[in-house]
């Protein structure tokens, strides 16, 4: 079968999650840039792959997938390489819960509510919205507390084996930590600090760093 094609932009944390999964499985892929924030909008052809115009999307043979969780699980199960999902049901349940809480609560608060508001908007000459930041802070704190609570003993979030939970968390946490106010919030959770040092040095994380 032909190699997969990944559609998206380097600035996207979700595209980075998919790229990290491909790197961990050592899967070569073709990449097609799609900028959903371009002035002309989402390309019309792209909506044939993702009807909601989000990124990423993955094309592999006749299969087209969107939603990052579906993409990374497919990558893990369709290709050779180290397993990125626990075999044991309880551990897999925790992995899925971590991914779900990051999607439902972490991404919006930590990336958009804090990092984008306090770092990206000022760079673009736009004033941050204090109400958005104020609303995001307690959510981000709760997400960090839950990650620390759910983390099992060992090098990674689920213990001694790297999983999709680590790959999902790393780009979101990395973007969040661009914000100066994020550092003390993260430091309040020492159970995550060793994990962060490991995952941020991981080749799949380093090589997928956006230049922006």
N, C-alpha and C positions, 0 to 999 in steps of 0.2 A: 504494500500500500504506500501511496505517496506520503511524504512528510506533512505534518500538520501545518496549517496557516493560522497565525494569530493576528487578529486585527485590534488595533488600539494605539495609544500614545504613551510615550515614556513617562509623562508626568502622572499618569494614573496609578494609584496604589493598587487597584484591582488588576490592571494589566501586569503590574510587577509581581503580584501574587502568582498569576498564571506562569509568568516567565521563570519565577523561582522554582515552581513545580517541574517545569520542563527541564531546567538546569539540574535539579536534583536527580531526575531520572535519566539525564544525559541524552535528551531527545532533541535532535536538531529540528528547527522549524523555520518556515518562511514567515517574515513579519511584514504586514501591510499597515502603514500609518493611517490612522483615522483620528482626526482632531474634532472632538464634539463641541469644542468652544470656538471653532473657526468662525470668522465673521459671516461667512456664507451659510453657516449652519451645518447640520449633519448631512453628509452626502446622501442623496436619494437612493443610490444603489445599496448603501450599507443597511438600509432598513429591510432589505430582503434577507439579511443575515440576523439582524436584531431589530424587531419591529418597534422597540421603545427607544432606539437610538443611543443606547449606552455602550460602554466598552468594559471588558473585551468581548470578542466573539472568537470562536475556534471552528475552523473548517478542517475536517479530516476525511478524505475520500468523499463519500456521500453524506457524511454526518456533519451537521452544523449545530453547534451548541452556543448558548449564551447563558449568563449567570456564572460568576466565578467559581462558586462552590461546585456546580455541576461540571465545569471544565476541569478543575483540579482533581476531582474524584475520577473523572474519566482518564485523565493523564496517568494517574496512579495505577488504575486497573488495566489500561490498554497497553501499557508499555513495560518492558523489562526494567529491572533496576530495583533498588531497595524499596520495600513497602513503605508508604507514607501514611497508612491508616492502621490503627491497632486491630489485631484479630479478635481480641477479647471484647465482648459486647459492652461492658461497663466503660472501659477506656475509650471505645469508639463513641459511646454516648457522650462522654465528657468532651471529646474532641469536637463533636458536632455542636455541642452546647457553646463551646468557646467561639467557634466560627459564627454561630448564630448571634451571640451577644455582641460580637464585634460588628457584624453587619447591621443589627437592629439599633444598637446604641453607641458603640465606639466610633464608628467611621464618621457619622454626622457630627458628633460632639467634638471629637479629638482632632479631626482633620479640618472640617469646615467651621465648626464653632470656635475653635481655638487657633489652630495653625494658620488657616487662611485669613481669619479675621485680624490676627495680631501680627502676622509676618507678611503674607502675600498682598493683602490689600494696601498696607502702607507703602510697599515697594511700587505698587501701581498708582500711587498718589490718591488712594481712596481712604477715607477715615474708617476705622473699625467701628462696629456697632456694639456698644457696651452691653446692651440688653442681650444680644446673641451670646457674647462671651460669658456673661453672668449666668445665663441659662445652661451653657455647655459645661461649665466647671464642675458642678456636682455630679453630672452624668459621667464625665471623664474620671472623676475620683471613684465613683462606684464601679466603673469598668475595671480600673486598675486593681481595686480591692478584690473584685471577683476573680480576676486573672490570678492574683496571688493566692487566693483561697483555693481555687481549683487546681493550681499547679501541684503536680506530684513530685516527690523527692527524685532528684536526678538532674541531668544537664538540661533537659528540655521540658516543655510544659506538661507533657504526659509521662515524664520519667526519663528513661535512658535512651529512648528512640525518638529521633526527629519525626514529626508528623505534620499533616496539613494544618494543624492548629498553629504551629510555630510559623509556618509560611504565611498564614493568613494574618497573624498578629504583627509580624516584623515590619512590613511596609507601613501599616497604620501607625504603629508606635514610632517608627522612624520619622514619619511626617509630623506627627504630634510633637516630637522632641525638637523640631526646628523652633518652636515657640519658647522664648525665655521663661514664661511662667509654667511651662510643662516640667522643667527639670526638678523643681522642688516637689511637685506633685508625684513625679515618678520616684524620687528619692525616698518618699514616705513608704515605699513598698520594697524593702530590701530583698524580699524573696524573689523579685524579678530582676535584680541588678546583674547577678551572675548570668542569668539566661540572656539578658540583653547583650552583655559582652560577647557571649558565644555566637548568638545569631547575627549580630551586626558585623562579625568578622567572617562569617560563613561565605565561601566563594559565591554561592548563588545570590546572596544579598549584595555583596560588593560589586559584582559584575552587572547587576541590574540597576545600579544607582543612576538616577536621572541627572543629566548635566544641568538642569534648570534649578 
